[in-house]
């Protein structure tokens, strides 16, 4: 699905206007496109239709729709919950309403909601962010409970177009007609759950006028897993099942090392070597008998010392992939170690957590990594990597991820309730699995272990990240159903990975 951010859509409209397609023409085209989509699904002739029109240009689109629906024989009423239109184009469309369209007073609106067979929502559009007022919530709650066929124009009112965030009692549409190009909320949770059927309706903007402003985003599905994770041959041995070197852990973060290496084993890696300080290795002996140990010298604070670099590079040369960062801690020595490992190893390398924070201090290291690095930042880490504020990233996460991935030629997994995956070649995918049960320390370590395991098994970096994110979230979804969102633990996920592989390996 092609997506466009609000800012990019405004630029596309400016480009169109500069080429002779006026904003008034675009508004007329939008209203007509919406009516065409409605009429193809509901023959509105003789039906009661309520149009909710805001005071901006989304309201203007709705007023065009009201006029055209009336011309098709619908019994149209219009309510202006925010007052009279304030933009010139919307005001012009208000003036074009025919006499038979009834304008409702506030006290009449709720009664008409209960009568309407079709309700058209054009209150906010893509301009909404924040929280609905109590009066708006009351109105929209009645709309949602009405049983009418609800059509939202561009975006359901109360949903933030770029992020998919929703306010309480946002409109729940049966159909959302997104003008020209779908907005992020068509795919982003939880907003996509409020959009119903989404359709992109052209409004006259040429493809040339929005060049570089849209992005093709694909939602991951189980079919992607089956394409890349094939059943293991009966004659396979551990040497053919991937060798992973995990440079993780410190005395302060022992659990990060155990969670990440355990997840790598559960995802099928044949040979996992844990390179860490002695205390981490001692704990691993008791908790995880299958892990191969490579004890490393520790610094005064129980972190991996830089003097271990030659040994780590030697082990990396024998591995198929490297996992770097989970629970490392922070120090100048570690910063140097991360730099040299990224630059000197030729194997695919996943950098997470402390590894990302150490890398952020010298981001240009990535210029020598030749597209084999996978980064898995959350919003704060992405801010440190990119130099953008958290707000800038959250405002256009697809654009931020894609731009960073292409600029630095890395696979980027931007964590969140809408995890975004970007490839150096411009591909972008959105992961639909997982939820708030993963909002616990250690979840990211499990994710890193899963992806690194797939890397070690020969799956390309972007495909490893996509499959790993889907598996991680799917396991969490299964776990939550049995152990609850509150009660599930990252250490539980291995059991549910096994259940998933039972299905995939059939």
Secondary structure, DSSP 8 states (H G I E B T S, - for coil): -EEE-HHHHHHHHHHHHHTT--HHHHHHHHHHHHHHHHHHH---TT-EEEEEE-SSHHHHHHHHHHHHHHHTT-EEEEE-TT-S--SHHHHHHHHT--TTSEE--HHHHHHHHHH-SEEEEESSGGG--S---HHHHHHHHHHHHS--EEEEESS-TTB-TTT--B-TT----SEEEEESSEEGGGTSTTTHHHH-EEEEE--S--GGGGTTTEEEEEE--HHHHHHH-----TT--GGGS-EEEEE---SS-HHHHHHHHHHHHHTT-SEEEEEEEHHHHHHHHHH-TT-EEEEE-B-TTSSB-GGGHHHHHHHHHHSSEEEE-TT----HHHHHHHHHHHHH--SEEEE-THHHHHHHTTGGGGGGSTT-EEE---HHHHHHHH---HHHHHHTHHHHHHHHHHHHT-EEEE-STT-EEE-TTS-EEE-----GGG-STTHHHHHHHHHHHHHHTT--HHHHHHHHHHHHHHHHHHHHHHH-TTT--GGGHHHHHHHHHHHHT-
